Amino acid sequence: MASKTTINFDDEMLAALDELVLLDGTKTLAIKHALLSEVRRRRRNQAIIDLVEEWEAESGPIDPEHLDWADALLDRQGTPR
């Protein structure tokens, strides 16, 4: 069932929406695509967290050397954390 929601955006959010509209064509599509993309991103992140927790439960904590390696890899990729 479809429903309507009202959202108030500040200037930063309006600028972000305008940028997405250029890609998606309409505000409605931009918001829908952004929302679905964010949900997928959060699900992936949670799946990774669950995997690491399961791994650590079975094999013990990940050693600092591997954590440092992963941090360096994320830094090289410019991944925000």
GIQUI-V608200 format. One record per run of one state. SS is the DSSP state (H for helix, E for strand, - for the rest). FROM is the first residue (numbers start at 1). TO is the last residue. If there is no record, write none. Layout:
# GIQUI-V608200
ss->[SS/SS]
from->[FROM/FROM]
to->[TO/TO]
This chain:
# GIQUI-V608200
ss->[-/H/-/H/-/H/-]
from->[1/11/25/27/60/64/78]
to->[10/24/26/59/63/77/81]
